[in-house]
Amino acid sequence: MTAAKLHFREINLVIYFPETGNEGREFEKYGVAYRDRKIGVTQPGPRINLHDVLNEKTVSENYPHTVSYFLDSAGKGEAWAPNYLKTRVVKNKTELFGFLSELGL
């Protein structure tokens, strides 16, 4: 599997899924990394669980989210342009996990 990324567009948060290491885990226990592009902050440490990211107030208190799946992007800063492959509006974690399942993550 190729490393995948999800962009929570309204809050400008990107979650990075590694190529390996999450096989057989529940979605909430997936090891991920994230970057809050709005304030330019990356999570502390090398990797955290998806559960922790989804419980951040920025995510948990702002549903629905427009979530776009992508593999590659171009540019940096304001010129950053992800190559979206699929987009979905999710109203809660259950819908997000359904989207992840559909994507084969």
MOWO-V546287 format. One record per pair of residues at least 6 apart in sequence whose ideal C-beta (glycine too) atoms are under 6 Angstrom apart, sorted by sequence separation. I is the first residue (numbers start at 0). GAP is how many residues later the second one is. If there is no record, write none. Layout:
i=I gap=GAP
i=I gap=GAP
This chain:
i=74 gap=6
i=89 gap=6
i=6 gap=7
i=34 gap=7
i=73 gap=7
i=21 gap=8
i=4 gap=9
i=5 gap=9
i=33 gap=9
i=72 gap=9
i=20 gap=10
i=4 gap=11
i=71 gap=11
i=87 gap=11
i=69 gap=12
i=3 gap=13
i=69 gap=13
i=32 gap=14
i=69 gap=14
i=2 gap=15
i=16 gap=15
i=69 gap=15
i=2 gap=16
i=30 gap=16
i=67 gap=16
i=68 gap=16
i=14 gap=17
i=15 gap=17
i=68 gap=17
i=0 gap=18
i=31 gap=18
i=14 gap=19
i=33 gap=19
i=67 gap=19
i=28 gap=20
i=29 gap=20
i=13 gap=21
i=66 gap=21
i=27 gap=22
i=12 gap=23
i=26 gap=23
i=27 gap=23
i=65 gap=23
i=66 gap=23
i=11 gap=25
i=63 gap=25
i=64 gap=25
i=11 gap=26
i=63 gap=27
i=62 gap=28
i=62 gap=29
i=68 gap=34
i=14 gap=38
i=53 gap=39
i=10 gap=47
i=10 gap=51
i=7 gap=57
i=8 gap=57
i=7 gap=59
i=5 gap=61
i=6 gap=61
i=5 gap=63
i=4 gap=65
i=1 gap=69
i=26 gap=70
i=26 gap=73
i=6 gap=75
i=16 gap=88
i=3 gap=101
